[in-house]
């Protein structure tokens, strides 16, 4: 998973991006941990095709412009950064090439006495998938593009701490910052794009570059590249011939299957090797019917929310109205009734329990369910049912809005129905609408919605400005509170995490007071994996983090899979 994901997702979206055991980030309970597949002395064997199922298709799988959860995962497979992220002991760590072949750099050091700059020394002989060398100049150009407003990169806020980037030679690059801060390693760890493929298009032409319509022509640095894309059907990844160590699989096929029921059938019958984001109420039955499956957690990487758009609904400009809407929701009952308890816990703010340094359950408690209290707050704010139609109104305007969510997510559809009933009980009329996933995501970023039932994949950096900073592209709720903005700015100015973390906690507490979202629950993404697929490592950081190590026993490689043709390495496809 890349460092900033929208479920998902990402995310987080992702996240993305679907789940309440102890939230200390220490791993799943024993009942969810699978037995080791195969024997301890089993050696990985090359060849074979892994088949995965995802609900959505790719969109723009390129470092500068990716936005969706699946794009995040594919970018994570196809592109390197100077360092490689890993989640260890409740913190994000940055691995060099000695620990991960997906890291371009073998060494880093502070480059100036004030420790406000980082020098990275890159591995020699690194090559893009078309054979051209990967150099420090690719790094410099990528960061220029991340920051260029003509590119409108969703990563622009992540790159903001970087003052400048300079190449000392082809394999040495220095990042300069205004001051030393905890953001330095995070900001310099983003995946790098190939300058020679996109530079001729200019910043304004990157989003419309022809390779984004034919991603098999994308030049990559990571373990796999796109060999074939059949929109709405499947994405075929084939090994990058210049990546070392050579990936073990012949190919990875990602089938686009929007319906969860169909994905589960395909997993249970062995037609796919992995399905992510299992509907949690299906897992007990799968455990009994498909003993060949194991269940892995991407622990507490996601939070489910209701987002309010004050630009579209005047009532949402009042924090007390937003608070009342949250108080009307019985989150524990939702968790029980939808059988989510094993994988979720109520949330009260943007930091999940996996953040040991900034999570504070006392300062960011979930809103207590209080329907009568919600009615009282609305009455105090002037909302009354003056015409007897069961809907509160004020100044002749009813408290009515449309709640949008994405199609193909049964859990979210069920939650939407519950929210509608809870709000109806306090005199609020919420109308439900489901949108295709990419349309759903676009509406959020463009703020073309009234209220959203969605989820974010958690940024593994404590920096929450990508979601709440004034003017940030993913600040879909238009959060601009001056106190919260000041606290976030101060946190970003601190030289060490120890000095920054109290300010991040204070900023999160202030944001919670304003209730731009109603936080519903943190949840694990639970992934079902066939015992045919070996070597896969899934944790808080994601499911696709070590794809070059995946393998299938030779005796089980000859299964019917979609035809895969490895296209020749892509050539420079910049427009004339």
Helices and strands as residue ranges (DSSP letters): H 10-13, G 30-32, E 49-54, H 69-78, E 84-88, E 91-95, E 105-110, E 117-122, H 136-147, H 156-159, E 162-169, E 172-177, H 183-187, H 195-198, G 199-201, G 203-205, G 210-212, G 215-217, E 224-230, E 234-239, E 251-256, H 260-268, E 274-275, G 280-282, H 283-289, E 293-308, G 314-317, H 319-327, H 331-337, E 344-346, H 371-380, E 393-394, E 397-398, E 400-406, H 410-424, E 429-435, H 437-445, E 451-457, H 465-468, H 482-493, H 497-514, E 517-530, E 533-534, G 547-549, E 551-552, G 554-556
